[in-house]
Amino acid sequence: MPEAIVALGESKRLVGRLRFEADGRRQYSQFEYAEKWLAAPDSFALSPGLPLRTGSHFSSGKEDKREALASCFADAAPDSWGRGLMTKALGGGLSEFDYLVLTDDRTRQGALRFLDEDMQPLSDLSPSIPRLVELERLRTLAQRFESDPDAAREVARDLAGIAGSLGGARPKANVEGGGHLWIAKFTSAQDTKPVERAEVATLKLGRLCGLRVAEARLELKASDSPVALIRRFDRRGNTRIPYMSARTALGIKGREPGYYTDIADVIRQISSKPTDDLKELWRRIVFTILVSNKDDHLKNHGFIYTGGNHWRLSPAFDINPSPSRHRVLETGIMQGGSFDASLDIALEAAELFDLEPTEARQQASKMAKTITANWKQALRAEGASAADIKIYAEAFEHEELEKAMRF
């Protein structure tokens, strides 16, 4: 039975032990907190689904192998892009445990670490973390792998190490620059519009609208394949900050739908500043509607640990405008309601986020006016052409935004 010591941060503070077993098509795991961790005055539960108690916590992947690990561990494992790289680099037949523990330890999302009995990382995918000056080379490697993954095993090994546990399906890597760790997002061969330019522009629009967003900038702006850089907010210098996705915080399994009001309930339970986080989350719902973000699933919302067994809503990230007449959300606004990207539903739900109706309408109107006044220039500033702006117009000019403007 493979197993790993679970530790926290640069000091490798012992948290517990994770054991894993595979039996035919079934995979399952067992996690147990260390007695020393349970007794410590500053200990905390890794997620609501793993409460602090003695004894084992079990997870089974009988129906879905990705459920073989508790969600807080799955958050620290790679997603589609990283899994594809690891499969090519290390060979097929990797278990959920393999994907988790063999991912590069230095760039793993959050603060959890998976170590052997000598307290050394189990991962063997550890090339040096590239610098920003190497972006051109990294972009070329990503393009080579994307165009012909079967012929790029060595490329895959390099990329798998620096991709780490980053989520999503698009090509990306970790890079260092200015004393910070960044996510480099590369233009995909399948792109039909300037996705990286639009993401950076939209995050900057979010900041103009008063949202807490991840720092973002565009590199290789003059090229046909620019690179979006998103600063990692789970790092502060060499300090690793615990992180969990909203999916983990809610204990969502499989394809079970999630709702923003569910996230609000969790905020009330775990946030060190619940009123601030509730209002921030509601503003993000409205921003998502106004910029036609269709990438608002539960893994694209998260929490960072602030101490004292409390968490805060993490900065916003992965906001991608998508021009479409079919306006739906990945995460519904209210439990049991539709998934329509509807300002009316957001306003109806405002009081569940500690916002009075008048204040909510004022904030929605202010955001709509800010977006209307700035979206074209925001895209131009990231190198978007007139044709690009025309492509994205439907994402920023639509009935819901016009409705907010009239408040």
C-alpha positions, -999 to 999 in steps of 0.1 A, spaced: 0 0 0 17 32 -11 17 60 14 30 95 20 37 117 50 15 148 47 34 180 58 28 217 57 50 245 44 87 250 41 93 237 76 77 204 67 55 204 97 39 170 102 1 170 96 -7 133 91 -3 103 69 -21 94 36 -24 58 25 -36 46 -9 -48 13 -24 -59 2 -58 -79 -29 -63 -87 -35 -100 -106 -6 -112 -113 7 -77 -90 32 -60 -94 45 -24 -74 63 3 -72 67 40 -59 98 58 -52 102 95 -41 133 113 -10 130 134 -15 131 172 10 160 174 -10 180 149 -43 173 167 -28 185 200 -13 217 186 -30 249 196 -26 263 160 -37 232 141 -66 235 117 -87 212 95 -73 208 60 -109 212 48 -145 210 62 -146 174 49 -116 164 70 -125 176 105 -99 175 132 -104 142 150 -86 110 157 -91 80 134 -92 76 97 -109 96 70 -117 74 39 -123 84 3 -134 60 -24 -131 62 -62 -154 34 -69 -177 55 -90 -152 81 -101 -115 75 -97 -109 112 -91 -129 108 -58 -102 84 -45 -85 113 -28 -101 137 -3 -108 170 -22 -81 190 -4 -55 165 -18 -71 166 -52 -67 204 -52 -29 198 -49 -29 174 -79 -26 183 -116 -56 187 -139 -60 179 -176 -29 197 -189 -6 185 -162 -20 149 -163 -14 147 -200 22 158 -195 28 134 -166 13 104 -185 36 111 -214 66 117 -192 62 88 -167 41 63 -187 5 52 -185 -12 35 -157 -7 63 -132 -30 62 -102 -46 92 -85 -19 88 -58 8 89 -85 -5 121 -100 -6 137 -66 28 128 -51 49 128 -83 39 164 -91 68 189 -85 68 197 -48 82 232 -51 54 246 -73 25 225 -59 -7 245 -53 -12 255 -17 10 245 12 6 207 14 36 185 8 38 148 3 70 132 17 88 99 22 100 85 56 131 107 54 108 138 50 119 143 14 95 150 -15 83 119 -33 83 138 -66 110 131 -92 98 158 -116 120 186 -104 137 205 -132 149 240 -122 120 265 -122 125 287 -153 129 324 -152 107 349 -170 135 354 -196 129 318 -207 92 323 -217 100 321 -254 116 287 -249 87 275 -227 62 287 -252 80 267 -280 80 236 -258 43 239 -251 35 243 -288 56 212 -296 38 191 -271 4 203 -281 10 197 -318 25 162 -314 24 148 -278 34 113 -290 67 125 -303 76 148 -274 84 126 -243 114 146 -232 96 179 -237 67 164 -217 91 156 -188 104 192 -186 70 207 -189 54 182 -164 79 193 -138 73 230 -142 35 227 -148 32 212 -113 -3 209 -100 -18 237 -120 -54 231 -130 -72 234 -162 -68 221 -197 -48 249 -214 -10 249 -217 7 265 -188 38 264 -166 53 279 -134 80 306 -137 100 328 -114 104 365 -117 108 395 -95 110 373 -64 76 359 -71 61 327 -86 39 332 -116 16 310 -137 25 314 -174 -5 307 -196 3 300 -233 -17 306 -264 -32 273 -275 -30 260 -310 -68 255 -309 -75 292 -301 -97 311 -325 -96 343 -305 -69 360 -283 -77 343 -250 -46 354 -231 -50 390 -241 -87 389 -231 -80 373 -197 -54 398 -187 -75 427 -198 -106 413 -180 -87 408 -147 -75 444 -149 -111 455 -156 -121 436 -124 -95 456 -104 -110 488 -119 -144 476 -107 -130 473 -72 -126 435 -70 -97 417 -54 -81 400 -83 -48 382 -90 -21 404 -104 -18 398 -141 2 410 -171 10 400 -207 44 391 -220 55 387 -256 27 411 -264 38 419 -299 39 382 -310 10 361 -324 12 339 -293 14 361 -262 18 347 -227 -4 357 -198 14 359 -164 -8 354 -133 10 360 -99 6 330 -75 -13 342 -44 -6 310 -25 31 321 -21 45 350 -1 82 349 -8 92 314 2 62 310 24 35 285 12 -1 295 20 -27 268 25 -54 269 -2 -86 250 -10 -110 253 -38 -147 262 -33 -155 227 -45 -135 213 -16 -149 238 9 -184 228 -1 -177 190 -1 -190 187 -37 -187 153 -53 -186 143 -89 -208 164 -112 -230 177 -84 -239 213 -92 -228 241 -69 -244 275 -61 -230 308 -50 -253 308 -20 -236 276 -9 -203 294 -10 -219 322 10 -229 297 37 -193 284 39 -180 320 41 -202 325 72 -187 294 88 -149 298 80 -141 334 70 -122 358 92 -141 386 76 -174 371 65 -192 404 56 -163 416 34 -161 382 17 -199 379 11 -201 413 -5 -170 406 -26 -184 373 -38 -217 390 -48 -198 416 -68 -179 388 -85 -212 372 -96 -223 405 -111 -189 410 -128 -191 375 -142 -225 383 -157 -214 416 -171 -183 403 -188 -198 370 -199 -174 349 -180 -184 312 -186 -155 297 -166 -169 303 -131 -169 266 -120 -162 257 -83 -125 251 -88 -121 286 -101 -132 300 -67 -111 294 -36 -100 302 -1 -66 310 14 -58 303 51 -54 333 73 -47 316 107 -68 310 138 -88 283 119 -101 310 95 -99 314 58 -105 343 33 -119 343 -2 -89 342 -25 -82 368 -51 -103 363 -83 -87 344 -111 -95 325 -144 -121 351 -156 -125 345 -193 -151 365 -213 -169 343 -238 -189 360 -266 -222 339 -268 -259 345 -270 -264 315 -247 -257 332 -214 -253 306 -186 -231 302 -155 -211 272 -144 -221 279 -108 -258 288 -101 -266 319 -81 -292 305 -58 -298 270 -45 -324 253 -67 -325 281 -92 -315 283 -128 -280 287 -141 -289 317 -162 -265 346 -162 -292 368 -149 -288 402 -132 -324 399 -119 -315 366 -101 -283 382 -87 -303 412 -73 -329 388 -58 -301 370 -40 -282 401 -28 -296 401 7 -282 365 11 -248 382 7 -254 409 33 -262 435 7 -293 458 8 -312 460 -25 -304 497 -30 -267 492 -24 -267 461 -47 -282 481 -76 -258 509 -71 -228 486 -72 -241 467 -103 -246 501 -120 -212 513 -111 -195 482 -124 -215 483 -157 -205 519 -163 -168 511 -155 -168 482 -179 -186 501 -207 -161 530 -204 -130 508 -203 -134 474 -219 -122 484 -254 -92 503 -242 -84 474 -218 -82 450 -247 -62 475 -269 -37 479 -240 -30 442 -242 -24 443 -280 -59 433 -292 -67 444 -328 -98 460 -341 -109 426 -353 -103 411 -319 -124 438 -302 -152 431 -327 -151 394 -317 -154 402 -280 -180 429 -284 -209 405 -276 -192 396 -243 -192 432 -231 -223 447 -249 -255 429 -241 -289 432 -225 -278 424 -189 -251 451 -190 -276 476 -204 -300 467 -176 -274 475 -150 -266 508 -167 -302 519 -161 -301 515 -124 
